[in-house]
């Protein structure tokens, strides 16, 4: 079934960095078994630029990271979006397989999810932010942790290892970087209960276009407006779940979707390994040993890894010729 696209015609030329959108807020699904959130009613969402600008400027306004918006728009020049050109935005997401509380960071999709407290009788929501994560040689650690301290206008005391690295590159650092627009910690910092001084923090004004990439020394970086909003929402003791889930499955309206993201730098799954993970998740979601699913769509998702949720199984539908039972499948990815 082909889903419609929705076009949002916005006058966006006057929006500056200070006016950038702060998070994408979704209503959580009403059905307890569903775990897919959608910002707009249709599957694909587009805007039309009203002036020349970069794809990264648009990503900033809509709380998308560089990797994601480039992947959504492979034929658009990231350095020049011409006036009148159409740009696709993200819309639907499968929530990571974690408890729905506090902060959840999924490294594979460069996104942070925050589940705020809601008053009884009000709809539950989740807020989603684009982030940067640790590069290959400075990985962001996985696991459950908590917020231990909140600091506004932090000073940065770069570790000796980072000072040596910058010195070797001809960019020596002082022992202390005071608060200010070029402080690498930004204007707000949330300390994590992890060994090694890991934080969730803002980005310096000259580093904002690195959001949505694997470039930090292990910390989690947000756009300035996003970290400001998150800082004022969370409290000390808020749980933080850091996971790496490049493959996610989820239900929405009796349809099972799969969402596959590219491997991070320094990590490489073979197609056979991705297929094994996908089958395990499908079995878990359906609670069936031999569920019936759309093989062609699954194969394409595992190969393209474009981060788009695609339907692979519908409940109470007749079996089609391109759907197979797991026990009849012989994987070609050996």
C-alpha positions, -999 to 999 in steps of 0.1 A, spaced: 0 0 0 15 33 -11 14 60 16 7 96 8 32 124 13 24 157 30 40 190 19 46 217 44 51 251 28 70 272 52 85 307 51 118 298 66 142 325 55 140 346 86 147 318 111 181 321 128 201 298 150 184 313 181 150 305 166 158 269 158 132 243 168 137 227 202 131 189 200 105 170 181 76 161 204 55 130 197 24 116 214 30 81 225 8 55 209 -25 49 226 -23 12 221 0 -4 248 15 -28 222 25 -1 197 59 16 198 60 38 167 56 75 169 46 98 140 48 136 139 25 141 109 -4 120 97 12 109 64 43 89 60 66 113 40 69 150 48 85 177 27 92 214 29 100 238 0 129 262 6 121 299 0 157 310 -2 191 295 -10 207 279 20 224 247 32 208 214 40 224 217 74 206 249 81 173 231 75 185 202 98 191 227 126 156 242 124 139 208 126 161 192 152 176 167 127 213 157 125 236 160 95 238 123 89 200 118 89 190 148 67 217 139 41 205 103 41 169 115 36 179 137 7 206 119 -13 201 139 -44 202 173 -27 235 193 -24 241 196 13 259 229 8 233 245 -15 196 240 -13 182 263 -40 152 284 -36 121 264 -44 139 230 -40 120 203 -20 136 188 11 124 157 28 121 157 67 120 127 91 85 118 104 80 83 117 103 66 143 104 32 161 111 38 197 142 21 211 136 -11 230 142 3 265 121 14 295 100 45 286 113 68 313 140 94 317 165 97 288 172 71 262 201 75 238 204 53 207 238 57 193 230 41 159 205 67 150 222 97 166 191 105 186 182 111 222 146 104 235 133 120 267 101 108 283 87 137 304 64 133 334 28 138 324 -1 146 347 -28 119 351 -53 121 323 -30 138 299 -15 120 269 20 106 274 47 122 252 83 116 241 107 143 230 134 135 205 167 154 199 195 150 174 229 144 190 266 138 182 283 109 198 318 96 204 340 89 174 356 55 167 385 60 191 365 77 218 334 57 220 303 68 240 299 40 266 268 19 268 246 10 298 223 25 323 234 56 343 219 87 358 223 125 358 245 134 387 249 171 383 236 200 362 259 229 353 250 262 336 278 281 318 304 254 325 341 258 322 359 230 304 390 214 318 403 193 289 420 161 299 457 157 292 450 132 265 429 157 246 454 185 251 481 163 236 459 154 207 452 191 199 488 200 204 499 174 178 474 189 154 488 224 159 457 235 179 470 238 216 444 241 243 446 259 276 442 241 309 408 258 313 384 270 287 360 295 304 323 298 296 314 314 264 301 308 229 332 288 218 333 266 249 330 230 236 305 222 264 281 249 253 260 268 278 246 238 296 260 205 308 245 173 324 270 151 341 266 113 339 274 87 366 300 72 343 337 68 349 356 92 326 337 125 330 310 119 303 283 145 298 253 154 278 260 190 268 256 217 242 277 226 212 299 256 206 286 280 181 312 269 156 304 232 160 267 230 156 268 215 121 286 185 136 254 175 154 242 141 141 277 128 135 302 105 152 328 132 161 330 138 199 354 125 225 327 103 239 303 129 252 268 135 238 264 169 221 231 187 213 221 219 195 221 249 218 184 253 220 179 216 225 203 213 254 187 244 270 153 229 269 165 195 281 185 210 309 155 228 323 133 197 321 155 170 337 165 167 373 194 151 391 188 114 394 170 111 360 178 77 346 198 75 313 198 45 291 226 44 264 220 17 238 232 8 203 202 -5 184 209 -2 146 179 -25 139 145 -19 156 111 -34 150 78 -20 162 40 -23 159 16 4 147 -20 -3 140 -15 -40 138 14 -36 113 50 -46 122 77 -22 109 115 -26 108 140 3 109 176 -3 100 205 22 104 240 21 90 268 7 111 288 32 132 324 38 124 345 10 138 316 -14 137 306 -37 109 278 -63 107 277 -86 78 243 -90 60 239 -124 75 244 -110 110 219 -82 103 194 -108 91 199 -129 122 192 -99 144 162 -90 124 147 -125 126 153 -126 164 135 -92 168 106 -103 145 101 -135 166 102 -115 198 76 -89 185 52 -115 171 58 -141 198 58 -167 171 85 -192 162 76 -191 125 60 -157 117 51 -148 81 67 -116 68 75 -97 37 109 -110 26 115 -86 -2 109 -55 20 130 -70 48 159 -77 24 158 -42 10 157 -26 44 187 -46 56 207 -37 25 198 0 21 199 8 59 183 42 53 168 45 88 132 45 74 106 24 91 90 1 66 61 -24 70 70 -61 69 40 -79 85 3 -72 90 -19 -91 114 -48 -110 100 -38 -107 63 -37 -134 37 -3 -148 28 12 -135 -5 37 -151 -28 65 -128 -17 60 -137 20 75 -167 35 77 -188 67 109 -187 86 114 -225 85 113 -224 47 139 -197 43 174 -204 32 195 -174 37 217 -164 7 240 -144 29 266 -171 38 
